[in-house]
Amino acid sequence: MMTGTPGTALAPILVLLVVLALDAWVYSDARKRLRRGDPVSVSVGSVRVETPEAWFLGCLILWVVFFPLYLVASGRNPFAHGSR
C-alpha cells in the first residue's frame, strides 16, 4: 500500500529535470556569448568563472548559488528594479 499523495514521489524528479534543463541552458547561453566575444565572467577573490564548462559545473554542483550569479553576470538580472 502506498502512502502520501499521488505524485509526491515525482516531485523530486521533476525538480531535478528542471534544474538540469536550466544547467543546459546556462551552458548553451555561455557558449553563444563566448563565440560572440562577450563571455560571462565573475571573479570572487582568486576564483574566476568564465568558461561555459565552469558555469555548467558550478550550476550542477551548487545551483542555488551559480544560477542566480549567472543571471546577474549575464545581464539577465530578474532581481533588479525596472527589469521586465
Phi and psi in degrees as a GROMACS rama.xvg file:
@    title "Ramachandran Plot"
@    xaxis  label "Phi"
@    yaxis  label "Psi"
@TYPE xy
-88.3652  141.985  MET-2
-112.36  163.151  THR-3
88.938  174.844  GLY-4
-83.1301  151.66  THR-5
-61.9219  138.964  PRO-6
92.4112  -9.98886  GLY-7
-60.731  -38.5078  THR-8
-70.8334  -24.32  ALA-9
-80.8045  -22.2917  LEU-10
-55.9483  -50.1703  ALA-11
-62.8769  -33.8447  PRO-12
-68.1033  -41.4695  ILE-13
-65.1448  -41.1629  LEU-14
-61.7118  -44.8674  VAL-15
-60.4263  -42.4649  LEU-16
-64.6416  -39.3685  LEU-17
-65.4895  -44.6538  VAL-18
-62.2516  -43.5101  VAL-19
-64.7734  -38.0325  LEU-20
-65.1451  -40.6088  ALA-21
-67.9559  -36.2404  LEU-22
-61.8848  -42.5806  ASP-23
-64.5112  -38.4483  ALA-24
-63.5357  -43.098  TRP-25
-59.2874  -46.0711  VAL-26
-60.7029  -46.9975  TYR-27
-63.234  -45.5318  SER-28
-64.8955  -42.6377  ASP-29
-63.7804  -37.8044  ALA-30
-64.7847  -44.4992  ARG-31
-60.4768  -43.9839  LYS-32
-66.9198  -38.0406  ARG-33
-63.9636  -42.7599  LEU-34
-63.0705  -32.4921  ARG-35
-79.4098  -4.67905  ARG-36
83.2095  18.5516  GLY-37
-126.815  66.6291  ASP-38
-67.4949  148.752  PRO-39
-89.1915  118.808  VAL-40
-137.726  150.356  SER-41
-140.912  138.242  VAL-42
-119.588  130.621  SER-43
-128.847  102.654  VAL-44
65.5455  -126.733  GLY-45
-92.0935  0.439626  SER-46
-94.0825  128.642  VAL-47
-124.813  128.932  ARG-48
-114.946  117.887  VAL-49
-148.159  -16.9296  GLU-50
-88.5473  152.998  THR-51
-57.1511  -37.0454  PRO-52
-65.1493  -41.0194  GLU-53
-65.4742  -41.3626  ALA-54
-63.4321  -43.152  TRP-55
-61.3731  -48.8293  PHE-56
-64.269  -40.5742  LEU-57
-59.8437  -45.4928  GLY-58
-66.0557  -36.6552  CYS-59
-66.9701  -41.0513  LEU-60
-84.3418  -43.4213  ILE-61
-136.934  66.8433  LEU-62
-56.5656  -41.949  TRP-63
-61.7434  -22.0986  VAL-64
-97.8009  -50.1998  VAL-65
-74.9947  -33.184  PHE-66
-65.8741  -50.0482  PHE-67
-63.0698  -34.6277  PRO-68
-62.9118  -40.4909  LEU-69
-63.5205  -43.9351  TYR-70
-59.5909  -43.4458  LEU-71
-68.306  -46.7158  VAL-72
-65.779  -28.9565  ALA-73
-88.3767  -1.47872  SER-74
86.9878  8.82745  GLY-75
-102.857  50.7173  ARG-76
-77.5116  100.52  ASN-77
-74.7698  -7.23117  PRO-78
-94.7942  -9.11738  PHE-79
-76.9953  145.305  ALA-80
-70.5331  141.393  HIS-81
85.0214  3.76561  GLY-82
-79.4409  158.004  SER-83
